């Protein structure tokens, strides 16, 4: 079946679409509870985020827009130390979209939500004229069950900088697919609940966590340095970049420091706790390639970010300039 404008009419076609595709995956235990909003359990302190996903293509090696939308939402909540609990999703469907593709994406979204331990509790579907495309908007709610203060502004001098794994895989995957370049690179899109909650439960003094997505690692670290008024120095030789991404980046002139990711987190912890934190991350799901890549070396009102090159020189890094790769997430 192909999506037509009648599927956005609010009538029988809309009801059939929702029942056949979305209810089957997201709400199979409560098929009669199609209310205007969902009522869920809460807490005294909650985290809320919202995001939109417009990735092209919608299916790519290692994932799809459905998995991506859950991972992106969950990881944003985790970055503030919240336990992700609930997600809402809004689907914008273009006419011409094949419902078999939609079913595949919705199933992927449901399976990723199960992996991440979140419930998809509310949603909306709209149909617009188009060429078979698909976009998803999500909102996420998480519960904060600890007294840690985790913020980009909390980095202290001598804190260690840890990145949770290989850089650049999602960016390289999307670009390879668009350019029809055959390689073995797959997206890193993943929910990072296990590693984050393991650190929190172990009592590691996490000062800062950030989800490394568009703009890449350099952009995130520059924002952290500026927010905390510190100078951060990282080492080129310590950056975890897989060889296939290095080769791909070298071919197209791409810098892994500015390539997008969808399953990586930056952690900033006291230097004395870095070894313990790294051990926990590496033993967690999706964290086996984590590395300590540098530290905050001094107070600095300008929030300077420096890369020590393999030749021993220092290169000053800034946030990504220009457009980068569009529609990456």
C-alpha positions as CSV (number, residue, x, y, z in Angstrom):
1,X,0.0,0.0,0.0
2,X,1.2,3.5,-0.8
3,X,0.5,6.6,1.4
4,X,-2.1,9.0,-0.1
5,X,-3.6,12.2,1.3
6,X,-6.6,10.2,2.5
7,X,-4.3,8.7,5.2
8,X,-4.1,12.1,6.7
9,X,-7.8,12.9,6.6
10,X,-8.6,11.8,10.2
11,X,-11.1,9.3,8.9
12,X,-11.2,5.6,8.2
13,X,-8.0,5.5,6.2
14,X,-6.1,7.2,9.1
15,X,-7.6,4.9,11.7
16,X,-6.6,1.9,9.6
17,X,-3.1,3.1,9.1
18,X,-2.7,3.8,12.9
19,X,-4.1,0.5,13.9
20,X,-2.3,-1.6,11.3
21,X,1.2,-0.1,11.8
22,X,1.6,2.0,14.9
23,X,-0.7,0.3,17.5
24,X,0.7,-3.1,16.6
25,X,4.2,-2.0,17.5
26,X,3.9,0.7,20.1
27,X,0.7,0.0,22.1
28,X,-0.3,-3.6,21.6
29,X,-1.2,-4.1,25.3
30,X,-3.6,-1.2,25.4
31,X,-5.4,-1.1,22.0
32,X,-8.5,0.6,23.3
33,X,-6.7,3.5,25.0
34,X,-6.4,5.9,22.1
35,X,-6.9,9.1,24.1
36,X,-5.7,12.6,23.4
37,X,-2.8,12.3,25.8
38,X,-1.0,9.6,27.8
39,X,-1.0,9.5,31.6
40,X,2.2,8.1,33.1
41,X,4.0,8.0,36.4
42,X,6.3,10.9,37.2
43,X,8.9,12.1,39.7
44,X,9.9,15.3,41.6
45,X,12.7,16.0,39.1
46,X,12.4,15.1,35.4
47,X,14.3,15.8,32.2
48,X,12.6,16.7,29.0
49,X,14.0,16.8,25.4
50,X,12.6,17.1,21.9
51,X,14.2,16.4,18.5
52,X,13.3,16.0,14.9
53,X,14.8,13.4,12.4
54,X,15.1,14.1,8.7
55,X,18.0,11.8,7.8
56,X,18.5,10.9,4.1
57,X,18.3,8.1,3.2
58,X,15.8,6.8,5.8
59,X,17.4,3.3,5.8
60,X,21.2,2.9,5.8
61,X,23.8,0.3,6.9
62,X,23.4,-0.3,10.6
63,X,20.2,1.5,11.1
64,X,17.3,3.6,9.9
65,X,15.3,6.7,10.9
66,X,13.2,4.8,13.4
67,X,16.2,3.5,15.4
68,X,17.9,6.8,15.0
69,X,15.0,8.7,16.5
70,X,14.9,6.6,19.7
71,X,18.7,6.6,20.1
72,X,18.9,10.4,19.7
73,X,16.1,11.1,22.1
74,X,17.3,8.6,24.8
75,X,21.0,9.8,24.6
76,X,20.0,13.4,25.1
77,X,18.2,12.5,28.3
78,X,21.1,10.3,29.4
79,X,23.5,13.3,28.9
80,X,21.9,14.9,32.0
81,X,22.0,11.7,34.0
82,X,18.3,11.0,33.6
83,X,16.8,7.6,33.3
84,X,14.8,7.6,30.0
85,X,11.2,6.5,30.6
86,X,8.8,7.8,27.9
87,X,8.9,8.9,24.3
88,X,6.2,10.6,22.1
89,X,6.6,10.5,18.3
90,X,5.1,12.5,15.5
91,X,5.3,11.1,11.9
92,X,5.2,13.3,8.9
93,X,4.5,11.0,5.9
94,X,4.8,12.1,2.3
95,X,2.5,10.8,-0.3
96,X,4.0,8.0,-2.3
97,X,5.6,6.4,0.8
98,X,5.3,2.6,0.7
99,X,3.7,1.3,3.9
100,X,5.9,-1.8,3.8
101,X,8.9,0.6,4.3
102,X,6.9,2.4,7.0
103,X,6.2,-0.9,8.8
104,X,9.9,-1.7,8.8
105,X,10.9,1.6,10.3
106,X,8.2,1.5,12.9
107,X,9.2,-2.0,13.9
108,X,12.8,-0.9,14.2
109,X,11.7,2.0,16.4
110,X,9.7,-0.3,18.7
111,X,12.6,-2.8,19.0
112,X,15.1,0.1,19.8
113,X,12.7,1.4,22.4
114,X,12.6,-2.0,24.1
115,X,16.4,-2.1,24.0
116,X,16.6,1.4,25.6
117,X,13.9,0.5,28.2
118,X,11.5,3.3,27.2
119,X,7.8,3.3,26.4
120,X,6.4,5.1,23.3
121,X,3.3,6.4,24.9
122,X,1.8,9.0,22.5
123,X,2.1,9.9,18.9
124,X,0.6,11.7,15.9
125,X,0.6,11.1,12.1
126,X,0.3,13.7,9.4
127,X,0.4,13.3,5.6
128,X,1.7,15.9,3.2
129,X,2.2,16.0,-0.5
130,X,5.6,14.7,-1.5
131,X,7.8,12.0,-3.0
132,X,7.6,9.1,-0.5
133,X,9.7,10.7,2.2
134,X,9.4,10.4,6.0
135,X,10.3,12.6,9.0
136,X,9.9,11.9,12.7
137,X,9.6,14.3,15.6
138,X,10.1,13.0,19.2
139,X,9.9,14.2,22.7
140,X,11.5,12.3,25.6
141,X,10.9,12.3,29.3
142,X,13.4,10.9,31.9
143,X,13.5,10.7,35.6
144,X,16.4,11.9,37.7
145,X,16.9,9.6,40.7
146,X,20.2,11.0,42.1
147,X,21.7,14.2,43.4
148,X,24.5,14.6,40.8
149,X,24.9,18.0,39.1
150,X,25.9,17.1,35.5
151,X,26.4,20.1,33.2
152,X,28.6,21.4,30.4
153,X,29.6,24.2,32.8
154,X,31.0,21.8,35.5
155,X,34.4,20.9,34.1
156,X,37.3,21.5,36.5
157,X,41.0,21.9,35.8
158,X,42.8,18.5,35.6
159,X,39.5,16.7,34.7
160,X,39.9,13.9,32.2
161,X,38.1,13.8,28.9
162,X,36.8,10.4,27.8
163,X,35.0,9.5,24.5
164,X,33.0,6.3,24.5
165,X,34.1,4.9,21.2
166,X,35.0,5.2,17.5
167,X,34.4,8.5,15.8
168,X,32.8,9.4,12.4
169,X,31.0,6.1,11.6
170,X,27.5,7.6,11.2
171,X,28.7,10.5,9.1
172,X,30.7,8.1,6.9
173,X,27.8,5.7,6.5
174,X,25.3,8.3,5.4
175,X,27.7,9.9,3.0
176,X,28.8,6.5,1.6
177,X,25.2,5.6,0.9
178,X,24.4,8.9,-0.8
179,X,27.5,8.7,-3.0
180,X,27.0,4.9,-3.6
181,X,30.5,4.2,-2.3
182,X,30.8,0.5,-1.3
183,X,32.6,-0.1,2.0
184,X,32.1,-1.9,5.3
185,X,31.3,1.1,7.4
186,X,28.1,1.0,9.4
187,X,26.3,3.6,11.6
188,X,27.0,3.7,15.3
189,X,23.4,4.7,16.2
190,X,22.8,3.1,19.6
191,X,21.1,3.8,23.0
192,X,23.8,4.4,25.7
193,X,21.7,3.5,28.8
194,X,24.0,0.7,30.0
195,X,27.2,2.7,30.1
196,X,25.7,5.9,31.6
197,X,23.6,4.2,34.2
198,X,26.6,1.9,35.1
199,X,28.7,5.0,35.8
200,X,26.0,6.7,37.8
201,X,25.3,3.5,39.9
202,X,29.1,3.0,40.5
203,X,29.2,6.5,42.1
204,X,31.6,8.0,39.6
205,X,31.8,11.8,40.0
206,X,30.6,12.7,36.5
207,X,31.0,16.4,35.9
208,X,29.9,16.6,32.3
209,X,28.3,14.3,29.7
210,X,27.5,15.3,26.1
211,X,26.0,13.3,23.2
212,X,28.4,13.7,20.3
213,X,26.2,14.1,17.2
214,X,26.2,16.8,14.4
215,X,29.2,19.0,14.5
216,X,31.4,16.2,15.8
217,X,33.7,15.9,18.8
218,X,35.5,19.2,18.3
219,X,32.3,21.2,18.3
220,X,31.1,19.5,21.5
221,X,34.4,19.9,23.3
222,X,34.7,23.6,22.3
223,X,31.2,24.2,23.7
224,X,32.1,22.4,26.9
225,X,35.4,24.4,27.2
226,X,33.5,27.7,26.7
227,X,30.7,26.8,29.1
228,X,33.2,25.8,31.9
229,X,35.8,28.5,31.1
230,X,38.6,26.1,30.9
231,X,41.3,25.2,28.3
232,X,41.0,21.6,27.1
233,X,43.8,19.8,25.4
234,X,43.3,16.5,23.5
235,X,45.8,14.3,21.7
236,X,45.5,13.2,18.1
237,X,47.2,9.9,18.8
238,X,44.6,9.0,21.4
239,X,41.5,9.7,19.3
240,X,39.6,6.4,18.6
241,X,39.0,6.6,14.8
242,X,38.6,3.2,12.9
243,X,40.9,2.6,9.9
244,X,38.0,2.4,7.5
245,X,36.7,5.9,8.6
246,X,40.3,7.3,8.4
247,X,40.6,5.9,4.8
248,X,37.2,7.3,3.8
249,X,37.9,10.7,5.4
250,X,41.2,10.9,3.7
251,X,39.6,10.1,0.3
252,X,37.1,12.9,0.7
253,X,39.1,15.4,2.8
254,X,37.0,14.9,6.0
255,X,38.2,15.5,9.5
256,X,36.9,12.9,12.0
257,X,36.9,15.6,14.6
258,X,34.0,17.2,12.8
259,X,32.2,14.1,11.5
260,X,28.8,13.3,13.0
261,X,28.0,10.4,15.3
262,X,24.8,8.9,16.7
263,X,26.0,6.6,19.5
264,X,28.9,8.3,21.2
265,X,29.1,10.2,24.5
266,X,31.8,12.4,26.0
267,X,32.4,12.0,29.7
268,X,34.3,14.5,31.9
269,X,35.4,13.1,35.3
270,X,38.1,13.9,37.9
271,X,41.5,12.6,36.7
272,X,41.7,10.3,39.8
273,X,38.5,8.5,38.6
274,X,39.4,8.3,34.9
275,X,40.8,4.8,35.0
276,X,37.7,3.4,36.9
277,X,35.3,5.3,34.6
278,X,37.1,4.0,31.5
279,X,36.9,0.4,32.8
280,X,33.2,0.7,33.4
281,X,32.5,2.2,30.0
282,X,34.6,-0.4,28.2
283,X,32.7,-3.2,29.9
284,X,29.3,-1.7,28.9
285,X,27.3,-2.1,25.8
286,X,28.8,-0.1,22.9
287,X,31.7,1.1,25.0
288,X,34.5,-1.3,24.1
289,X,36.5,1.2,22.1
290,X,36.3,4.0,24.7
291,X,39.5,6.1,25.3
292,X,40.8,8.9,27.5
293,X,41.7,11.5,25.0
294,X,42.9,14.5,27.0
295,X,42.2,16.8,30.0
296,X,41.3,20.3,31.1
297,X,44.7,21.9,31.6
298,X,44.0,25.4,32.8
299,X,41.3,28.0,33.5
300,X,40.5,30.1,30.4
301,X,37.8,32.6,29.9
302,X,37.8,32.0,26.2
303,X,37.3,28.3,26.5
304,X,40.2,27.3,24.2
305,X,40.3,23.8,22.7
306,X,43.7,22.5,21.5
307,X,44.7,19.4,19.6
308,X,48.2,18.1,20.2
309,X,49.3,16.7,16.8
310,X,51.4,13.6,16.3
311,X,54.3,15.9,15.5
312,X,54.0,17.6,18.9
313,X,52.5,20.9,17.7
314,X,49.3,22.4,18.9
315,X,46.3,23.1,16.7
316,X,43.5,25.3,17.9
317,X,40.0,23.9,17.3
318,X,36.7,25.7,17.0
319,X,33.1,24.7,16.5
320,X,32.1,23.5,13.0
321,X,32.0,26.3,10.5
322,X,29.5,26.2,7.6
323,X,26.8,23.6,6.8
324,X,28.6,20.3,7.3
325,X,26.7,17.3,6.0
326,X,22.9,18.1,5.8
327,X,20.2,15.7,6.9
328,X,22.5,13.5,8.8
329,X,20.0,12.8,11.6
